[in-house]
């Protein structure tokens, strides 16, 4: 994980600079660095999530099936595709466990 951090930092910086200024978000240093912090933490969290799935499986093909299902569930229940008020009650717990949902909510609070 430590050897992969420089690559993740560089990728996050390039991605954040591109997305932040192309979408014309608030042009203050504080808002940009909060945006950078939450996207970097979300990147590292999701990387560790997928590494744990890979560690639990024996081959790449065995890791791809649960990873695809989990990422689909995490993205759908972030709160953007399906608003939190419209989620089925028996799947609402996915939103509480979703690190992408927390990052999305923090970024929305940062911008609004």
N, C-alpha and C positions, 0 to 999 in steps of 0.2 A: 504494500500500500504506500509506503513512504517513497519508494522509487517511482511510483506512478504520479505522485503529487505535482512535480513540476509540469508534467504534461497536462494534468487537469487544470492547473492554475493558468497556464498559457492558453489552453482551449477556452476556458471560462472568460479570460480577459478579452480575447478576440471576439467571442460570441457576444459578450455583454456590451462591448463598445459598439459593435455593429447594430445590435438590436436596440439598445438604449437610445442611440442618436438617430437611427432611421425612423423609429416610432415617435420621436419628438416628445419623450417623457420629460419630466421636470429637470431643468438644466441647472441643478444645484449639486455641489459635491456630496453633500450629506445624503441626498436621495440616491445618487448614483452608487455610493459605496454601500448603502443598505441593500440596493438591488444586487450589487456584486456579492455581498455577503450571503444573501439568501440563495442566490443561484449557485454559488460555490458549495454551500452546505448541502443543498439539494442534490447537486452532482455527486458529491462524495457519498452521501447517504444512499442514493440509488445505486452507485457503483458497488458499495458494500452489500447491498441487498442482492444484486445479481451475482456477486462473488460467493455469497452464502448459498445461493441456489446451485451454482457451479460446484461448490465443495460437497454438496449433498448428493450430487448425481455422479454416475460413473462415466458418462460420455457426453459429448456435445449435443447429440440428438436427444438424450434424456433430459438435458438441462433446458433445451429450447422450448419444449412444450409447456412446462409450468411457468417459465419466464414469460412466455407470450400471454398466457392466461392472466398472470399476476399484473403485468404492465397494462393490459387492457382494462382490468378491473380498477387499477389505481388511477388511470387516466380518466375513465368514465366517471368515477366517483370522486373526482377532485372538487367538483362544485361548479365547474364551468360548463360542461356538456349537460349535466343534469343539476339544476339548482338544488341546494340542500333541502329546501322546503318540499321539493317534488320527489325526493328519493323514497324508495320503498322502505318502510320501517325495518324490515328484516335485513336490509343491506346498508343501513345507515352507519353501522359500526365500521364499515370499510373506510368511511370518511375520517373516523377518529384515528385509524391506524395508518393513514396515508400521509407519508412525508411530503409528497407533492402538493397535497391539499393545504398543508400548513405553509409551505413556501408560496403557493398561489395566493392564499389569504393575506400573508404578510406583504407580498408585492402589491396587492390591490390596496391595502391600507397605506402603504408607502406612497402610492401614487395619488390616491384620493384623499 
